[in-house]
Amino acid sequence: MENSQITQEVRELSNGTPVLFMNYPESKSVSIGVSFNVGGRNEWQREASYNGISHFLEHQFFKGDESRGLTPDRVHEMIDDLGGITNAFTYKQVTCYFTKSLATEVDQAIDLWSELMNYGKISQKEFDNESFVVRQEFRRGEDNPIQFLFRKLSTHLHEGTSLEMDVIGNEDSLETVTLEQMEQYREEHYDLSNAAIMILGNFDKDHVFQELDQKFGKKPVRDNKPEYDLVQYTPPQETNLNLFRYDKPSPLALLGVGLKTPGAQSDDYAALEILSSYLSLGKSSLVQEKLVRTGITAFAFCTGNSFEDVGEILVLVGAPPPMVEKAHQGMMQMLYEALTMEVDEDLLNEICDQIEFDRRRTREEPIQVLLDQAFGYWDAGKFMSLEEYMGKLRAVTIEDFNAAREKVLQHLDGVYLMMGSIGDFHPTFPNDTWLGKIE
């Protein structure tokens, strides 16, 4: 399938609900997703039992409504009849539910969504069953060192703001949250005034829009959608990394750095996308080149996440215990090189080419695109085509890039985490460590 065949259009239903249509003419499937602007951020400063409720509620969505005969088994049967699958994810600002089915069954898939969105009372039995499941999921995450540290990096980095909430919750909250709280929370947050619909695959756009408008366009929407507290990003004036140590067993020394950045609706967004990609984009990334290939670390990961107001760059490395100090120095020096490296038009174009190649490759899989669009709509404020996204990145000048990276890397203001076999190692940040190059 050629990417040029993929077309994208955004329309609004009669009640104003946005719908993204992406047509893949040669696809044999249709993917439908509904994303809600709700997640861990909405749980902030509520009763402690609400921590993790957005993710817990995710586990109830495909259970149906037994009072209408739509039992969990019946929902699964309907999905099977479509030749389909279901899945979902919850993050700090987005919850997204989606199905993938045969393209020939698109009308029946829309009918199923109409049933699923007609909320009924949650079954106490299913609530109890999923309570066990989410607690097991939490425990698995606690036992995964990489997953655990990435979560903790983000939580500590945003401490004192709505972004500090851990989406998975904790043992206490997952045991004490009630069915009544969950139904109230769903009533507050999960309606079409707080939703965007996405449909990707091979379908007749006009026909599908008519079907969607008939099923969803007449549903009432609220004047105001639920809100959460936003964060004001302020460039740091001095280097200050708060240290945290976790006494969890690991054969490797694990070190992580978390830094705040401007968000997706800032003027720096496109330049920071380039910087984040240069740090994190696979085997060609600066993290891989400066840490893994030089043998300083056993592994290294970097991820950049943007919310509408602020963002984050998270770097996590693992090293054999005897290499812990050198791994620390290497990570600091790598970040310094990201600040001081010479940037020209050729380098910016090269990074953008890598980003576009990666995006075009993943664009062939509608589910991956659906997930990206679910984030992008709520963070950037609109659905963005690949061409528009790359246009913004390719318009970034050397001056734009330098100004954006200086905001984030001129002074390191964030968190530094340690875990595993680090012995009595205690990181320091003197000039001769921060200001240097990797040999």
HELIX and SHEET records of a PDB file:
HELIX    1   1 ASN A    3  GLN A    5  5                                   3    
HELIX    2   2 GLY A   40  GLU A   43  5                                   4    
HELIX    3   3 ALA A   48  TYR A   50  5                                   3    
HELIX    4   4 ILE A   53  GLU A   58  1                                   6    
HELIX    5   5 PHE A   61  LYS A   63  5                                   3    
HELIX    6   6 GLU A   66  ARG A   68  5                                   3    
HELIX    7   7 PRO A   72  ASP A   81  1                                  10    
HELIX    8   8 ALA A  103  GLU A  105  5                                   3    
HELIX    9   9 VAL A  106  LEU A  116  1                                  11    
HELIX   10  10 GLN A  124  GLU A  142  1                                  19    
HELIX   11  11 PRO A  145  LEU A  157  1                                  13    
HELIX   12  12 SER A  162  GLU A  164  5                                   3    
HELIX   13  13 GLU A  171  THR A  176  1                                   6    
HELIX   14  14 LEU A  179  HIS A  189  1                                  11    
HELIX   15  15 LEU A  192  ASN A  194  5                                   3    
HELIX   16  16 LYS A  205  PHE A  216  1                                  12    
HELIX   17  17 TYR A  269  SER A  280  1                                  12    
HELIX   18  18 GLY A  282  SER A  284  5                                   3    
HELIX   19  19 LEU A  286  VAL A  287  1                                   2    
HELIX   20  20 GLN A  288  VAL A  292  3                                   5    
HELIX   21  21 PRO A  321  MET A  323  5                                   3    
HELIX   22  22 VAL A  324  THR A  340  1                                  17    
HELIX   23  23 GLU A  345  ARG A  363  1                                  19    
HELIX   24  24 PRO A  366  ALA A  380  1                                  15    
HELIX   25  25 LEU A  386  ARG A  394  1                                   9    
HELIX   26  26 ILE A  398  LEU A  409  1                                  12    
HELIX   27  27 ASN A  431  TRP A  434  1                                   4    
SHEET    1   A 6 THR A   7  GLU A  12  0                                        
SHEET    2   A 6 PRO A  18  ASN A  23 -1                                        
SHEET    3   A 6 ALA A 195  GLY A 201  1                                        
SHEET    4   A 6 SER A  29  PHE A  36 -1                                        
SHEET    5   A 6 THR A  95  LEU A 102 -1                                        
SHEET    6   A 6 ILE A  85  THR A  90 -1                                        
SHEET    1   B 5 ASN A 240  TYR A 246  0                                        
SHEET    2   B 5 ASP A 413  GLY A 420  1                                        
SHEET    3   B 5 ALA A 253  PRO A 262 -1                                        
SHEET    4   B 5 VAL A 310  ALA A 319 -1                                        
SHEET    5   B 5 PHE A 299  SER A 306 -1                                        
END                                                                             
